[in-house]
Amino acid sequence: MSPTRRVTTAAARTPRAGSRITGAPVPLCAPNDGEVYVLVMGEAPGPRGADQSGVPFFGDGAGKHLYRALERVGAVRMPAAVATLPWDGAAFRAHGLVPALHGVAVGNAFDRCPTDDGVRFRAPTRAELEGDANLARLAADVARLVPRGLRGIVTLGKVAARTVGTLARVTDLSLLRHVALPHPSAQGLLSMAPDRGRGARLADLEEAWVAQCMRAVGEAGYPITPGVVTPEDAA
């Protein structure tokens, strides 16, 4: 077995030297028309990803795995140029790239990259997540999607799952399925593995999470095309 790859989230949380967090709202991204069966919700835009690209998850470390899963089930078409660029929100924005979603919407529990100094990322506070304004924004997003056929919500990580639970106390989500996944950050991936991830290869954990995400999107209501299988199904 290959040596275990050590991982850190420091690079994901700190922008490159000279770059700044915009802190601008990153709105829900949904197809322009047609059905939207599933809403995928993360925690907040990342400093080098969605904060720079303006599209949820697009350029975020977590987004790399999410979009891979959505692409495999036919829920997104990625611009061809993405393969030739670094996975980086600023680069995607500079080239005018946006993923084309089909049947899913993507967003975050908090819609802007939290920061106190414009440089360093911090986690959104519970007051920010569960304040009236943010819950009203989330409720409005759900209300826009329900007439388009929304069947369920997939949350990535404990913060997003908890926020949806709070939202359910102020708006009716009873007809929507909620499927919770670990966050596809390094810590979230390691939490999936036995023995706290000791001896696990990060690439294997990433692939296992992608397979889980594919299943979760289907469980939440996305109509998986017959013949689409996860790596575990194929084993």
N, C-alpha and C positions, 0 to 999 in steps of 0.2 A: 504494500500500500504506500502511496506517496506520503511524504511528511505532511503533518497537519499545517494548514496555512493559517498564520496568525492574522487576525483582522482587527481593525479599529474603526470607529465611526468619526474620529477627529477630522478626517479630510472631508467627510460628508457634511460636517457641521460648521466648518470654517471656510469661507470663500478664499479664493486665490488672493495673493497680495495685490492690493490696489483695487480690488473689486468691492462693491458694497451691496448690502441687502437693500432692495427697494422697499420692501414692506407693503407693496401695492396689493390690493385684493386680487386673488386668482379665482375667477368665477368657475362655477360648475361647467364642465365641458360635456356636451351631449350632441348626438347627431342633429343635423339641421331639420330632418323630417323622419317620418316613420316611427315604428314602435321603439320604446325604451323599456326593456324588461327588468334590468338590474342597475342599481346604483352602487358603485364601488367607492367606499369612503376611507380615506387615510386620516392622518392626524393633522398635518399642516404642510404647506409648501416648504421644500428644502431650499437652502441658500444658494446652491449651485445648480439647482434644477428648476422647479416650477416657479420660484421667485424670479428667475431670469427669463424663462421661456414664456411665462404667462399661461401655461397649460398644466393642469394638475398632473403630477407624477412625471412629466416630460422633462427628463434630465436628472430627476431625483434618483438616488441609488435604488430605492424601493421600486421606482417606476420601471427600471430595466426588467425586473422579474415579472411585474404585473403585466406590462405590455407584451412580454413573451407569452404569458398564459393567455391573454386575450387574443393575441394573434393566432395561437394554435386552435382556439375554438371558433375562429372566424369573426370575432367581435371587433377587430380593429385592422385597418390596413396602414402600415407604417410607410412613410415616404422613403423611397429607395435611397435617398441621400443620407439617411440616418446611419446606414451601414458604413459610410465612408468618413464619418465624423466621430470625434470623441463624444461619449455620452455626457452632454453638457448643455444646460439650458440656454446659456448665452449664445453658444454656437448655433443651436437650433433656431433661435429667434433671429440671428443675423442672416440665416439662410431662408427665413420665411417658412419653416417647416412646422406642420401641425398634423398629428395623427388623425386618421379618418375613422371615427367610431361607428359601430353598427350594432344597434340593439342594447347598448350599455351607455351609461353616463359615468363620469369620474369626477370626484370632488374631494373635499377635505372637511373634517370636523371644524377646523378653524381655517379661514380662507386667506390668511396672509402669513408670511414667514415671521415668526415672533423674534424680536431682537430689542435690546435695550440701547445699543450703541451704533446700529447700522452696519456692524461688522460680524459680530458673533451671534450665532443662532442660540435660542433658548427654547425650552419646551413651552407650549401655551399653558397658561395657568387655568385652573378650574373655573375661576371667575370669568376669564375670557371665553372659555368654551361654553359655559352654562349661563352666561348673561343673557338678558332678554333679547338684545339685538342679534346675537349670534344664533340663538335658538329660533328667532323669527326668520332669519335668513335660511336656516336649514329647513324649517317648515315650509317656506315658500318654494324652495327647490323641490321638495317632495311633492308639493301640491301641483307644480308644473309638470311633473313626470307621471303622476297617477293617471291623468286622462290619456296618456300615451302608452298605457299598458304596464306600468311599473308593477312588478310582482315581488321584488325583494331587494334587500340591502346586504352587501358584503362589506364587513368592516375589517380593516387591517390594523391589528394591535389593540391593546386594552383601552387606550384613550378614546379611540374612535368608537369602540363597542360601548364604553361607558356613556359617551355623549349621546349615542343613539338611544340608550336606555333612558337618559334624562329627557330627550326629545319626546319619547313615547309617553311621558307623563303630562306633556302639555299639548300634544297633537295626536290624533288617532293614527297609529301605525298597525292596528290589529290585523289588517288584511295583508300586511307585507311580511314575508319571511325575513328573518335576520340570521345570517350565517357569519360567524366570527372566525377570523383567521389570525394566527400570529403575525406580527409585523415582520416584513422581509428584510429588516435591518440585520446586522451581524448578530446582535443579542437575541433578536426574535428567532432567527434561524437556529442558533445554538440551543434555544429553549426547546426546540422540537426534538432534539436528539437525546437519546438516553445518556445518563452519566454526565449531564451538563455539557454534552458535545465533545467530551474528551476523546481524541482519536478520530473524530469525524472530519471529513474533507469538506471544505466550504462549498465546492462545486456540487458535491452530492446533496448537501442540504438545500442549496438553491434549486436544484432540479426537483427535489422532493416537494419544496414549497410551491413551485410552478404547478406540479401535478395536483396538489391540494387546492390551489386557487382555481384551476380548471374545473374541478369537481364542485367547488363552492359556488362558482358562477352558475353552473347547471342546477344545483340545489336551490339557488335563490330564484330561478325562473328563466334563465336564458336557455332557449331551445338549442341544445347541442346537436350539431349535424351528425347523423349516423355515420359511424366509421371513425370519428374522432376519439382517440384513446389516449389515456395518460401513460407515462412510462411504467407505472405500477400495474396498470391494466394489462399492458403488453407482456409483462414478465411472466 
